[in-house]
Amino acid sequence: MEIQPLPLLPELSAKTLTQLRRYASLLSVANERVRLTGPHDKETLWHDHIEDCLHVLPLLPLSGAVVDVGTGGGLPGVVLAICRPDLKFTLLDSLSRKMKALNEIVAALELGNAEVVCARSEDFAAACREQYDAAVVRAVSEAGVIAEYLAPLVREGGVLAAMKGSSVGDELAPLEGRWNALGLSEPKLYEYDLKDHKSYMLLWKKSAPCPAAYPRKPGRAEKKLWWR
Ligand SMILES: C[S@@+](CC[C@H](N)C(=O)[O-])C[C@H]1O[C@@H](n2cnc3c(N)ncnc32)[C@H](O)[C@@H]1O
């Protein structure tokens, strides 16, 4: 599969950078009470997590609603909501202790364009099927599994963006030519540099409705892979 360079990141205003720094502080403090993400110190959070999440920005739609599935402490959803106040974000995760802490962070940041929802994506899809213009995901599962979570939530013509590590090639190999089973185009694969390593972004277009059989009931996607 051809790997393309990620389009350039937009310039961020001083106000946006201040908000992002404030998010790093709030996440660092909250992380001491509830484990929202790995590192605690602000600088590591900034370089390894917040700067990483900025790379989703060039792939977001011009307008509409975006869902971040498995958002944890708000990565990438809070970063994107700060940078794109013109889009509406749903920050979704099934762990209530994380969503309670994230609610406090969102309130402290006065992020009017983000709502925190505590639910499994498979259950959430029953209420909000094909209502989003885009879905984003970071560090949740392998490519095929996250596609089953995200595809039912996005409208036809919308996009799905997944932040991936170096295992992405192995994850994609068995799925070549099979994505239309979820109503998806073949994905584009983008590469970008992060500190001392390369990172990857997958982008699918929702080209047809997702069959009603997906998503299966909670937990099924990981136990019985749809493409096997
Ligand atoms: C490793 S954390 C990643 C959190 C965040 N995206 C990040 O990059 O730091 C994975 C999160 O996905 C959530 N998760 C996994 N599957 C999910 C699903 N189907 N629906 C909602 N949340 C899910 C877990 O509860 C967990 O908080």
Ligand as a Chemical Component Dictionary entry (heavy atoms), coordinates in Angstrom:
data_LIG
# 
_chem_comp.id                   LIG 
_chem_comp.type                 NON-POLYMER 
_chem_comp.pdbx_formal_charge   0 
_chem_comp.three_letter_code    LIG 
# 
loop_
_chem_comp_atom.comp_id 
_chem_comp_atom.atom_id 
_chem_comp_atom.alt_atom_id 
_chem_comp_atom.type_symbol 
_chem_comp_atom.charge 
_chem_comp_atom.model_Cartn_x 
_chem_comp_atom.model_Cartn_y 
_chem_comp_atom.model_Cartn_z 
_chem_comp_atom.pdbx_ordinal 
LIG C1  C1  C 0  -5.681  2.853  25.699 1  
LIG S1  S1  S 1  -7.058  3.890  26.000 2  
LIG C2  C2  C 0  -6.731  5.192  24.854 3  
LIG C3  C3  C 0  -7.341  6.465  25.324 4  
LIG C4  C4  C 0  -7.060  7.671  24.418 5  
LIG N1  N1  N 0  -7.679  7.529  23.115 6  
LIG C5  C5  C 0  -5.573  7.946  24.297 7  
LIG O1  O1  O 0  -5.048  7.955  23.178 8  
LIG O2  O2  O -1 -4.925  8.162  25.329 9  
LIG C6  C6  C 0  -8.395  3.007  25.210 10 
LIG C7  C7  C 0  -9.765  3.487  25.677 11 
LIG O3  O3  O 0  -10.754 2.979  24.798 12 
LIG C8  C8  C 0  -11.918 2.669  25.544 13 
LIG N2  N2  N 0  -12.703 1.753  24.710 14 
LIG C9  C9  C 0  -12.285 0.599  24.129 15 
LIG N3  N3  N 0  -13.261 0.075  23.388 16 
LIG C10 C10 C 0  -14.336 0.906  23.484 17 
LIG C11 C11 C 0  -15.647 0.910  22.933 18 
LIG N4  N4  N 0  -16.063 -0.051 22.086 19 
LIG N5  N5  N 0  -16.473 1.920  23.254 20 
LIG C12 C12 C 0  -16.084 2.916  24.091 21 
LIG N6  N6  N 0  -14.847 2.966  24.639 22 
LIG C13 C13 C 0  -13.978 1.977  24.337 23 
LIG C14 C14 C 0  -11.374 2.118  26.864 24 
LIG O4  O4  O 0  -12.321 2.233  27.903 25 
LIG C15 C15 C 0  -10.140 2.991  27.079 26 
LIG O5  O5  O 0  -10.419 4.109  27.889 27 
# 
loop_
_chem_comp_bond.comp_id 
_chem_comp_bond.atom_id_1 
_chem_comp_bond.atom_id_2 
_chem_comp_bond.value_order 
_chem_comp_bond.pdbx_ordinal 
LIG C1  S1  SING 1  
LIG S1  C2  SING 2  
LIG S1  C6  SING 3  
LIG C2  C3  SING 4  
LIG C3  C4  SING 5  
LIG C4  N1  SING 6  
LIG C4  C5  SING 7  
LIG C5  O1  DOUB 8  
LIG C5  O2  SING 9  
LIG C6  C7  SING 10 
LIG C7  O3  SING 11 
LIG C7  C15 SING 12 
LIG O3  C8  SING 13 
LIG C8  N2  SING 14 
LIG C8  C14 SING 15 
LIG N2  C9  SING 16 
LIG N2  C13 SING 17 
LIG C9  N3  DOUB 18 
LIG N3  C10 SING 19 
LIG C10 C11 SING 20 
LIG C10 C13 DOUB 21 
LIG C11 N4  SING 22 
LIG C11 N5  DOUB 23 
LIG N5  C12 SING 24 
LIG C12 N6  DOUB 25 
LIG N6  C13 SING 26 
LIG C14 O4  SING 27 
LIG C14 C15 SING 28 
LIG C15 O5  SING 29 
# 
